[in-house]
């Protein structure tokens, strides 16, 4: 079979062409050599930030009846508990209360009969609402009596807040308080996604954000100075809700700072949706805009539009029931009244597509402000000049490694028919690794360069094994012997490659930062070598020696 018809050569050429297109090398007089390669902090200069996520996970022991009694006593004077159960509570006020005043306390809508009020409650909801109201943050019930407080609060302050309603922080079997200054993995991942969203809006795609432990994120911002990096990470994005009017125009309703909480996506009545809560001002602005611009009267003709930094992320008409409620509240409170805070749900549809859109919308809603506050507990800069110097030194190190290997090969075989294909194969592997890195948006840093140099070394080892097997007793063997020996060579190579991949896997899954970059580059390089480059070399070297 002619060489150019061999499938191994065809695969090799296609891989090289794809890498060439991905890297897209070029040259111009202003910038010099250009490409699509993305350089990390080490090679391009920039800033790294170490962020602590401010939050608490605590076990809470509190009686919902005492909470309700205390909260409504503060609002209406002394109240008398008439009846209560696990699902509801009835209390009596001195004067018949208004519905809006009951709702404004923040424990749901009450059924009023004279001066008796009945609330549908459950223990986790009451504790969650109480903590959220007094700590001014989102509180998540994690199951049993454990809650995540998405704000930094000291153990003493939380104990004092609970003690005022007869509650306390639970203790474990050793008698220690169940109180940890950390957040859940879900909160950590959501914060990471929101940061990615914010960075993408700034045009900073594929920024490495690495979770560490339970409440730390490491962020590398190549090409960004320290002040700008801190502004990007800690400044909320601009989230806005607008109401469609006429002729594809819209009017402002409210800003994202009125959103106090964003729920996880849930399915209800066959449709996925994301719940979010507006504070009193947000509820008023939302209701007034809905009535003023016609969304409450004709929802289908006046959709609500959500924008994140002026990019539309969601639009849908008001639910008819919600539209009717808003008109009633507008009649009660008007444009200047103290509206009760309100929970809303943005529906995204059914099935997998609806779930995916709901999760994306959750990130968009949260991008106005991170799920938890972040504190910069560590930072540093790599000057652009130093990054450029690292880049040059890495290139020199790579070339030196390649030349050293070439010298050793020449001293061993003293044949250019072996030296040239071997070096060309090694260089092609590096080129394909760079192409793959460009395709997946992986940033090249010093550990990645170290991984490439390591791949050059292991690659040459494999090529030497192939060459020694092809040169049977210093001669080109018959085809039958050649096939037998080349099969033996590749058995050794695949075993060695598998060993390398297994050795790097712990760094890939358990490591972070530099270790993970080194592991990824090494594994990708080994796979490209054994699946594409080595087979092509084994086919070419026989023809070259013949």
C-alpha positions as CSV (number, residue, x, y, z in Angstrom):
1,X,0.0,0.0,0.0
2,X,1.3,3.5,-0.9
3,X,2.2,5.6,2.1
4,X,-0.3,8.4,1.5
5,X,-3.2,5.8,1.4
6,X,-2.4,4.3,4.8
7,X,-5.2,5.2,7.3
8,X,-2.6,5.9,10.0
9,X,-1.0,8.6,7.8
10,X,-4.4,10.0,6.8
11,X,-5.4,10.4,10.5
12,X,-2.0,12.0,11.3
13,X,-2.4,14.5,8.5
14,X,-6.0,15.4,9.4
15,X,-4.9,15.9,13.1
16,X,-2.1,18.2,12.0
17,X,-4.5,20.2,9.7
18,X,-7.0,20.6,12.5
19,X,-4.3,21.7,14.9
20,X,-3.1,24.2,12.3
21,X,-6.5,25.7,11.8
22,X,-7.1,25.8,15.6
23,X,-3.8,27.6,16.4
24,X,-4.1,29.8,13.3
25,X,-0.5,31.1,13.4
26,X,0.1,34.4,11.7
27,X,2.4,37.4,11.5
28,X,1.9,41.2,11.3
29,X,4.2,44.1,11.6
30,X,2.4,45.5,14.7
31,X,2.1,42.4,16.9
32,X,4.7,40.2,15.4
33,X,3.8,36.5,15.5
34,X,0.1,35.8,16.5
35,X,-2.0,32.8,17.2
36,X,-5.2,31.6,18.9
37,X,-3.2,30.1,21.8
38,X,-4.3,31.2,25.2
39,X,-1.6,31.9,27.8
40,X,-2.1,31.6,31.5
41,X,-1.0,33.9,34.3
42,X,2.6,32.6,34.2
43,X,3.2,33.4,30.6
44,X,1.0,36.4,30.0
45,X,1.2,38.3,33.4
46,X,-1.9,39.2,35.4
47,X,-3.5,38.7,38.8
48,X,-4.4,35.7,41.0
49,X,-7.0,36.0,43.7
50,X,-7.8,33.7,46.6
51,X,-11.4,34.1,47.6
52,X,-13.1,33.0,50.7
53,X,-16.9,32.4,50.5
54,X,-18.6,34.0,53.5
55,X,-21.1,31.5,54.9
56,X,-22.1,29.4,57.9
57,X,-23.6,25.9,58.2
58,X,-25.3,25.3,61.6
59,X,-27.6,23.0,63.4
60,X,-30.6,25.0,64.7
61,X,-32.9,24.1,67.6
62,X,-35.9,26.5,67.8
63,X,-39.6,26.3,68.4
64,X,-41.6,27.8,65.5
65,X,-44.5,28.7,67.9
66,X,-42.2,30.9,69.9
67,X,-40.8,32.5,66.8
68,X,-44.3,33.3,65.5
69,X,-45.4,34.7,68.8
70,X,-42.4,36.9,69.2
71,X,-42.5,38.2,65.6
72,X,-46.2,39.1,65.6
73,X,-46.0,40.5,69.1
74,X,-43.4,42.9,67.8
75,X,-45.7,43.9,65.0
76,X,-49.1,44.0,66.7
77,X,-48.4,44.1,70.4
78,X,-49.0,41.1,72.6
79,X,-50.6,38.2,70.7
80,X,-52.3,35.1,72.2
81,X,-51.6,31.7,70.8
82,X,-55.0,30.0,70.4
83,X,-54.0,26.7,68.7
84,X,-51.0,25.2,66.9
85,X,-49.8,22.0,65.2
86,X,-47.0,20.9,63.0
87,X,-48.7,22.4,59.9
88,X,-50.4,25.5,61.3
89,X,-50.8,28.1,64.0
90,X,-53.7,30.3,65.1
91,X,-53.2,33.4,67.3
92,X,-55.3,36.3,68.4
93,X,-54.5,40.0,68.2
94,X,-56.0,42.8,70.2
95,X,-57.4,44.5,67.1
96,X,-58.5,42.9,63.8
97,X,-55.4,43.2,61.6
98,X,-55.3,44.0,57.9
99,X,-54.2,41.3,55.4
100,X,-51.3,43.3,54.1
101,X,-49.9,43.9,57.6
102,X,-50.0,40.2,58.3
103,X,-48.2,39.4,55.0
104,X,-45.6,42.1,55.6
105,X,-44.3,40.3,58.7
106,X,-42.9,37.7,56.3
107,X,-44.3,34.3,57.3
108,X,-46.8,33.7,54.6
109,X,-50.4,34.7,53.9
110,X,-52.7,34.5,56.9
111,X,-56.4,33.7,57.0
112,X,-58.1,36.4,59.1
113,X,-61.4,35.9,61.0
114,X,-62.0,39.0,63.1
115,X,-59.0,39.3,65.3
116,X,-57.9,35.7,64.9
117,X,-55.2,34.8,62.3
118,X,-54.4,31.4,61.0
119,X,-51.0,30.7,59.3
120,X,-50.0,27.5,57.5
121,X,-46.5,26.8,58.7
122,X,-43.8,24.1,59.1
123,X,-40.8,24.2,61.4
124,X,-38.0,24.5,58.7
125,X,-39.9,27.3,56.9
126,X,-40.4,29.4,60.0
127,X,-36.7,29.0,61.1
128,X,-35.5,29.8,57.6
129,X,-37.7,32.9,57.3
130,X,-36.7,34.1,60.8
131,X,-33.0,33.8,60.2
132,X,-33.3,35.3,56.6
133,X,-35.2,38.3,57.9
134,X,-32.9,39.2,60.8
135,X,-29.6,38.3,59.1
136,X,-30.7,39.9,55.8
137,X,-29.4,37.1,53.7
138,X,-30.5,33.9,52.1
139,X,-30.9,30.8,54.3
140,X,-31.1,27.3,52.9
141,X,-32.6,24.3,54.8
142,X,-30.3,21.4,54.2
143,X,-32.4,18.7,55.9
144,X,-33.1,17.7,59.4
145,X,-32.2,20.7,61.7
146,X,-29.2,21.9,59.6
147,X,-29.2,25.2,57.7
148,X,-26.8,27.1,55.5
149,X,-26.6,30.8,56.2
150,X,-25.3,32.6,53.1
151,X,-23.6,35.3,55.1
152,X,-20.8,35.5,57.6
153,X,-22.3,35.5,61.2
154,X,-20.4,34.8,64.4
155,X,-21.4,31.9,66.6
156,X,-22.1,34.3,69.5
157,X,-24.3,36.6,67.3
158,X,-26.3,33.6,66.0
159,X,-26.7,32.2,69.5
160,X,-28.0,35.6,70.7
161,X,-30.5,35.9,67.8
162,X,-31.8,32.4,68.5
163,X,-31.9,32.9,72.3
164,X,-34.3,35.8,71.9
165,X,-36.9,33.3,70.6
166,X,-35.9,30.5,73.0
167,X,-33.7,28.7,70.4
168,X,-30.1,27.7,70.3
169,X,-27.4,26.1,68.2
170,X,-27.5,22.3,68.4
171,X,-24.6,20.3,69.9
172,X,-23.1,17.1,68.5
173,X,-22.4,13.9,70.4
174,X,-19.2,15.4,71.8
175,X,-21.1,18.4,73.1
176,X,-19.6,20.8,70.5
177,X,-21.8,23.3,68.8
178,X,-22.8,22.3,65.2
179,X,-21.4,25.5,63.7
180,X,-18.9,25.7,60.8
181,X,-17.7,28.7,58.9
182,X,-18.1,27.2,55.4
183,X,-20.6,26.7,52.6
184,X,-22.0,23.7,50.8
185,X,-20.5,22.3,47.6
186,X,-23.7,23.5,45.8
187,X,-23.1,27.0,46.9
188,X,-19.4,26.8,46.0
189,X,-20.2,25.5,42.5
190,X,-23.0,28.1,42.0
191,X,-20.6,30.9,43.0
192,X,-18.1,29.5,40.6
193,X,-20.7,29.5,37.8
194,X,-21.8,33.0,38.6
195,X,-18.2,34.2,38.5
196,X,-17.7,32.5,35.2
197,X,-20.8,34.3,33.9
198,X,-19.5,37.7,35.1
199,X,-16.1,37.1,33.6
200,X,-17.6,36.0,30.2
201,X,-19.6,39.2,30.2
202,X,-16.3,41.0,30.5
203,X,-15.0,39.0,27.6
204,X,-12.6,37.0,29.8
205,X,-13.6,33.5,28.6
206,X,-12.1,30.3,30.0
207,X,-10.8,31.8,33.2
208,X,-9.5,29.1,35.5
209,X,-11.6,29.1,38.7
210,X,-10.6,26.3,41.1
211,X,-12.6,25.2,44.1
212,X,-10.4,24.4,47.1
213,X,-11.8,22.9,50.3
214,X,-15.3,23.9,51.3
215,X,-15.2,27.7,51.0
216,X,-12.2,28.8,48.8
217,X,-12.0,29.7,45.1
218,X,-8.7,30.3,43.3
219,X,-9.1,32.6,40.3
220,X,-6.4,33.3,37.7
221,X,-7.0,36.5,35.6
222,X,-4.3,36.6,32.9
223,X,-3.6,40.1,31.5
224,X,-5.6,41.8,34.2
225,X,-4.2,44.1,36.9
226,X,-5.0,43.6,40.6
227,X,-7.4,46.6,41.0
228,X,-9.4,45.6,37.9
229,X,-9.5,42.0,38.9
230,X,-10.9,42.8,42.3
231,X,-13.5,45.1,40.8
232,X,-14.6,42.4,38.3
233,X,-14.9,39.7,41.0
234,X,-16.5,41.8,43.8
235,X,-18.7,44.2,41.8
236,X,-22.2,42.9,41.0
237,X,-23.4,42.7,37.4
238,X,-26.2,44.9,36.2
239,X,-29.4,42.8,36.3
240,X,-32.6,44.5,35.1
241,X,-36.3,43.5,34.6
242,X,-38.2,45.5,32.0
243,X,-41.8,45.5,30.8
244,X,-42.5,45.3,27.1
245,X,-44.7,48.1,25.9
246,X,-45.4,48.7,22.2
247,X,-43.4,48.5,19.0
248,X,-40.7,46.3,20.5
249,X,-39.9,48.9,23.1
250,X,-39.7,48.3,26.9
251,X,-39.7,50.2,30.1
252,X,-37.6,49.7,33.3
253,X,-39.3,47.9,36.2
254,X,-36.5,47.1,38.7
255,X,-32.8,46.4,39.2
256,X,-31.2,43.2,40.4
257,X,-30.4,44.6,43.9
258,X,-34.0,44.2,44.8
259,X,-33.7,40.4,44.5
260,X,-32.9,39.0,48.0
261,X,-32.9,35.3,47.2
262,X,-32.7,32.9,44.2
263,X,-34.0,29.4,44.7
264,X,-32.7,26.2,43.1
265,X,-34.6,25.1,39.9
266,X,-37.7,23.0,40.7
267,X,-40.4,21.3,38.7
268,X,-44.0,22.2,39.6
269,X,-47.1,21.2,37.7
270,X,-45.0,19.7,34.9
271,X,-42.9,22.8,34.3
272,X,-39.4,23.8,35.4
273,X,-39.0,27.1,37.1
274,X,-36.7,29.3,39.2
275,X,-38.1,31.0,42.3
276,X,-36.7,34.4,43.4
277,X,-37.7,36.8,46.1
278,X,-38.1,40.6,45.8
279,X,-37.8,42.9,48.8
280,X,-40.5,45.4,49.7
281,X,-39.2,48.1,47.3
282,X,-38.7,45.5,44.5
283,X,-42.2,44.2,45.0
284,X,-43.6,47.7,44.8
285,X,-41.5,48.7,41.7
286,X,-42.4,45.4,40.0
287,X,-46.2,45.8,40.7
288,X,-46.4,49.4,39.8
289,X,-44.6,48.8,36.5
290,X,-46.8,45.8,35.7
291,X,-49.9,47.9,36.2
292,X,-48.6,51.1,34.6
293,X,-47.4,49.5,31.4
294,X,-50.3,47.1,30.9
295,X,-48.7,43.8,31.9
296,X,-51.3,43.3,34.7
297,X,-54.2,43.9,32.3
298,X,-52.9,42.1,29.2
299,X,-50.0,39.8,30.1
300,X,-49.6,38.2,26.7
301,X,-49.0,41.6,25.0
302,X,-46.6,42.9,27.6
303,X,-43.9,40.3,28.4
304,X,-41.4,40.7,31.2
305,X,-37.8,40.9,29.9
306,X,-34.8,40.0,32.0
307,X,-31.5,41.6,31.1
308,X,-28.0,40.9,32.4
309,X,-25.6,43.7,31.5
310,X,-28.0,44.7,28.7
311,X,-28.1,41.1,27.2
312,X,-31.6,39.5,27.2
313,X,-31.5,36.2,29.2
314,X,-35.3,35.5,29.6
315,X,-38.7,36.8,28.6
316,X,-42.2,35.6,29.3
317,X,-45.7,37.0,30.0
318,X,-47.1,37.3,33.6
319,X,-49.1,34.5,35.0
320,X,-52.8,35.5,35.0
321,X,-53.2,34.8,38.7
322,X,-50.1,36.9,39.5
323,X,-51.4,39.7,37.2
324,X,-54.7,39.8,39.2
325,X,-52.8,39.8,42.5
326,X,-50.7,42.7,41.4
327,X,-53.8,44.8,40.5
328,X,-55.3,44.1,43.9
329,X,-52.1,45.1,45.7
330,X,-51.8,48.2,43.6
331,X,-55.3,49.2,44.7
332,X,-54.4,48.6,48.4
333,X,-50.9,50.2,48.6
334,X,-50.7,52.4,45.5
335,X,-47.4,53.7,44.1
336,X,-46.0,54.9,47.4
337,X,-47.2,52.3,49.9
338,X,-45.1,49.8,51.8
339,X,-45.7,46.6,49.7
340,X,-44.9,43.2,51.3
341,X,-41.9,41.4,49.9
342,X,-42.9,38.9,47.2
343,X,-41.7,35.6,45.8
344,X,-42.0,35.0,42.1
345,X,-41.3,32.0,39.8
346,X,-39.9,32.3,36.3
347,X,-41.1,29.2,34.3
348,X,-38.8,27.8,31.6
349,X,-40.8,24.8,30.3
350,X,-40.8,21.1,30.6
351,X,-38.3,18.2,29.9
352,X,-34.6,18.3,29.8
353,X,-34.5,21.6,27.8
354,X,-36.7,23.3,30.4
355,X,-34.3,22.1,33.2
356,X,-31.2,23.3,31.4
357,X,-32.8,26.7,30.8
358,X,-33.9,26.9,34.4
359,X,-30.3,26.2,35.7
360,X,-29.0,28.8,33.3
361,X,-31.6,31.3,34.5
362,X,-30.6,30.6,38.1
363,X,-27.1,31.7,37.3
364,X,-28.3,34.8,35.4
365,X,-30.5,35.8,38.3
366,X,-27.6,35.4,40.7
367,X,-25.1,37.2,38.5
368,X,-26.4,40.5,39.7
369,X,-24.9,39.6,43.0
370,X,-23.0,36.4,44.1
371,X,-24.9,33.9,46.2
372,X,-22.6,34.7,49.1
373,X,-20.2,37.6,49.8
374,X,-16.6,36.9,48.9
375,X,-13.6,38.1,50.8
376,X,-10.2,38.4,49.0
377,X,-7.9,36.7,51.5
378,X,-4.9,36.4,49.1
379,X,-3.8,38.0,45.9
380,X,-0.7,38.7,43.8
381,X,0.5,39.9,40.4
382,X,2.8,38.6,37.7
383,X,4.0,41.6,35.7
384,X,3.5,41.4,31.9
385,X,7.3,41.7,31.4
386,X,7.9,38.8,33.8
387,X,5.3,36.7,32.0
388,X,6.9,37.5,28.7
389,X,10.3,36.4,30.1
390,X,8.7,33.1,31.4
391,X,7.3,32.5,27.9
392,X,10.8,33.0,26.3
393,X,12.4,30.8,28.9
394,X,9.8,28.1,28.4
395,X,10.4,28.1,24.7
396,X,14.2,28.0,25.2
397,X,13.8,25.1,27.6
398,X,11.6,23.2,25.1
399,X,14.0,23.7,22.2
400,X,17.0,22.7,24.4
401,X,15.2,19.5,25.4
402,X,14.4,18.7,21.8
403,X,18.0,19.4,20.6
404,X,19.5,17.3,23.5
405,X,17.2,14.4,22.5
406,X,18.2,14.8,18.9
407,X,21.9,14.6,19.8
408,X,21.4,11.5,21.8
409,X,19.4,9.9,19.0
410,X,22.1,10.8,16.5
411,X,24.9,9.4,18.7
412,X,22.9,6.1,19.0
413,X,21.8,5.5,15.4
414,X,24.0,7.9,13.3
415,X,21.4,7.8,10.6
416,X,19.5,10.9,9.4
417,X,16.8,8.5,8.0
418,X,16.0,7.8,11.7
419,X,16.8,11.2,13.2
420,X,14.6,13.3,11.0
421,X,11.4,11.2,11.3
422,X,11.8,10.9,15.0
423,X,12.3,14.6,15.7
424,X,9.6,15.5,13.2
425,X,7.2,13.1,15.0
426,X,8.1,14.6,18.4
427,X,7.5,18.2,17.1
428,X,4.2,17.1,15.5
429,X,3.0,15.8,18.9
430,X,3.8,19.1,20.5
431,X,1.9,20.9,17.7
432,X,-1.2,18.6,18.1
433,X,-1.1,19.2,21.9
434,X,-1.2,22.9,21.3
435,X,-4.0,22.6,18.8
436,X,-6.0,20.5,21.2
437,X,-5.4,23.1,24.0
438,X,-6.7,25.8,21.7
439,X,-9.8,23.9,20.8
440,X,-10.8,23.4,24.4
441,X,-9.7,26.8,25.5
442,X,-7.1,25.5,27.9
443,X,-4.6,28.2,29.0
444,X,-1.0,27.4,28.7
445,X,1.1,28.0,31.8
446,X,4.4,26.8,33.2
447,X,3.1,23.5,34.5
448,X,1.5,22.9,31.1
449,X,4.8,23.6,29.4
450,X,6.5,21.2,31.8
451,X,3.9,18.6,30.8
452,X,4.7,19.1,27.2
453,X,8.5,18.7,27.9
454,X,7.7,15.5,29.8
455,X,5.7,14.2,26.8
456,X,8.6,14.9,24.5
457,X,10.8,12.6,26.7
458,X,8.3,9.8,27.0
459,X,7.5,10.1,23.3
460,X,11.1,9.7,22.3
461,X,11.3,6.6,24.6
462,X,8.5,5.0,22.6
463,X,10.0,5.9,19.2
464,X,13.2,4.3,20.3
465,X,11.4,1.1,21.1
466,X,9.7,1.1,17.7
467,X,12.9,1.8,15.9
468,X,14.8,-0.9,17.7
469,X,12.1,-3.4,16.9
470,X,12.1,-2.4,13.2
471,X,15.9,-2.7,13.0
472,X,16.0,-6.5,13.7
473,X,19.6,-7.3,14.3
474,X,20.6,-4.0,12.5
475,X,18.7,-4.9,9.4
476,X,15.2,-4.4,7.9
477,X,13.3,-7.7,8.6
478,X,10.8,-9.4,6.4
479,X,7.2,-8.1,6.5
480,X,6.1,-11.1,8.6
481,X,8.9,-10.5,11.2
482,X,8.3,-6.7,11.0
483,X,4.6,-7.1,11.8
484,X,5.4,-9.4,14.7
485,X,8.0,-7.1,16.2
486,X,6.0,-3.9,15.7
487,X,3.1,-5.5,17.5
488,X,5.4,-6.3,20.4
489,X,6.7,-2.7,20.4
490,X,3.2,-1.3,20.5
491,X,2.2,-3.7,23.3
492,X,5.1,-2.2,25.4
493,X,4.1,1.3,24.4
494,X,0.4,1.0,25.3
495,X,1.3,-0.6,28.6
496,X,3.7,2.3,29.3
497,X,1.1,4.9,28.3
498,X,-1.5,3.3,30.5
499,X,0.9,3.4,33.4
500,X,1.6,7.1,32.8
501,X,-2.2,7.9,32.5
502,X,-3.0,6.0,35.7
503,X,-0.1,7.8,37.5
504,X,-1.4,11.2,36.4
505,X,-5.1,10.5,37.1
506,X,-5.0,11.3,40.9
507,X,-3.5,14.7,40.0
508,X,-6.3,15.2,37.5
509,X,-9.2,14.4,39.8
510,X,-7.8,15.4,43.2
511,X,-5.2,18.1,42.3
512,X,-5.8,21.8,41.5
513,X,-4.0,24.6,39.9
514,X,-0.5,23.8,38.7
515,X,-0.8,20.0,39.5
516,X,-4.0,19.7,37.4
517,X,-2.5,21.6,34.5
518,X,0.5,19.4,34.4
519,X,-1.7,16.2,34.6
520,X,-4.0,17.3,31.8
521,X,-1.2,18.2,29.4
522,X,0.7,15.0,30.1
523,X,-2.4,12.8,29.6
524,X,-3.5,14.5,26.4
525,X,0.1,14.3,25.1
526,X,0.4,10.6,25.8
527,X,-3.0,9.9,24.2
528,X,-2.1,11.9,21.0
529,X,1.2,10.1,20.9
530,X,0.0,6.5,21.2
531,X,-3.2,7.0,19.1
532,X,-1.9,9.2,16.3
533,X,1.8,10.0,16.2
534,X,3.4,6.6,17.1
535,X,1.3,4.5,14.6
536,X,2.2,7.0,11.8
537,X,5.9,6.9,12.8
538,X,5.9,3.0,12.8
539,X,4.5,3.1,9.3
540,X,6.9,5.8,8.0
541,X,10.2,4.5,9.6
542,X,10.1,1.2,7.7
543,X,9.8,3.0,4.3
544,X,12.5,5.5,5.3
545,X,14.9,2.7,6.2
546,X,14.1,0.6,3.1
